């Protein structure tokens, strides 16, 4: 993914970014979506960005499109990604980033965590937090606000 991000950043064109998963059929991510501006983002992403306050961690930041929006809002954001090429592209775009790498391990497949809203609420409550679903997307995605029980 980092190579595709870096290629697109440098040339404004890139080959197909294909996604393989045992959970769904092969898919494709248009590279332009990784460089979109706030107005082109889906409503649920804009809502998450609008809700962000304080220090924010952008995990798996890719090209840094969300981090750039947050920085423009004056949010103290830290962007991280396992791909050195993604991190380099974010830096070139103006994102303040940390890089994660272990020896020469780059771009290995990784597990995605999918957790339904009820399981999130249940586990949050068991650990002293309240999970509130504030928006739902079109593809089983949702935006949750997590707060400590004593901060409500």
N, C-alpha and C positions, 0 to 999 in steps of 0.2 A: 504494500500500500504506500509506503514511504517513497518508493521509487516512482510510482505513478504520480504522487503528489509533487515530487521534485521535478519530474519531466513536464507536467502541466504548468507549473510555476515558471519554468524557464522558457518553454516553447509555446504555451497556450494551446497545446494539443497533446494528446496521449492516446495510447492504445486502450482497449477496454479493460476496466477494472472488474474482474469477475469474482463473485462470492460463492463459495461452496460450503454447504452445511448439511449434516444429516437430518436437520429439522425441516428443510424446505428445498425446493428445486433450485438449480443454479440460478443466480441472480446477477445483476450488473449494477454498479454504482456509476452514474455519470460524473466525471471528474469536476464538472462545473459546480455540482452541488456542494463540493468540499470547499469551494471558494466563494460561496454566496454571501451576499450582504443581508443585513437584518430583515429588510422588507421582503426578501425572497425566501425566507425561512418559513417552515410550517408554523401554524399558530401555537402549537404546544411548545416549540422551541423558543419562540418570541416571548411567550408567557414565562418560561423558566428564566430567560435572560432578564426580563422585567422584574422578576421576584428576587433576583440575586442581590444580596447585601453583604457587607463585611468581606472577610477574606474568603476567596472562592478557589477551589481546585478543579481544573478542567482535566479530567483523566481521559486519556486516549484522544488528545486534542487534534490529532491529524494535521490539517493545514492551519489550524488556529482561528477559524472564522468566528467561533463563539467567544474565544478569548479576546479577540480584537474588539468585538462589540462591547464586552464588559470593560475593557481598558478605556474605551472611548467614554463610557459612563462614569469613569473614575473608580471602578471597582478594583480592589487589590486582588488580582487573579494570578495564579500560578498554573502554567500549562505543562503537562507532561505527556510523553508518548514513548513507546518502546522502540520506535523507528528513528534512528539517527537522521535519516533523510527528511523525515517529517519535522523533526526538531530544527534542523538546519533551515528548512523552508519557513517554519514559523518565525525563526529569528530574522530571516531576510524580510519577512512581511511586517516585522515590528513587534512580535509577541515576545514577552519576557518569559523564557522557558527553562525548565530543568530537563536533563536528558537521562534516560534510564537505559543502561546497557550492561550486560554481563559478559566479559571477555569478548569474543567475536560472535556471540549469538545475536542474530538480527533476523527479524521477520518470521520467526517460528509461528506455526498455528497456535491459537489460544482459545480457551473456552470463553464463551459469553455467558454471563449470568442473566437468566430470565427468571423473574420472580413476579408472581401475580400479586395484585393489590391486597388481597386478603391475607396471604402469607406474610407480606411486608408488614401489615398492620399487627398481625399476631406476634411476629418476632420483635417488632419495635416495642410493643407493650411488655413483653417478657423481659426486656432490657431497660425499662424505665423511660421509654420514648413514646411519643404519639405520632403516628403516620397519618397524615390527612391527604386524601387524593384531591387535588385542586383542578386537574384537567385530564381529559382522556383524549387520546388520538384515535386515528382510524384503523390502526393495525395492532391492537392489543397493547399499545404503548400508553403510558400515563405519566403525569407529573405529580410528585408527592413532596409535601413539606414535612420534614422531620424535626420535631422539637422535643426537648426534655420535658417530662411530665411536670416538673416543678417550675417551668418557665412559662407556662400557659396562664 
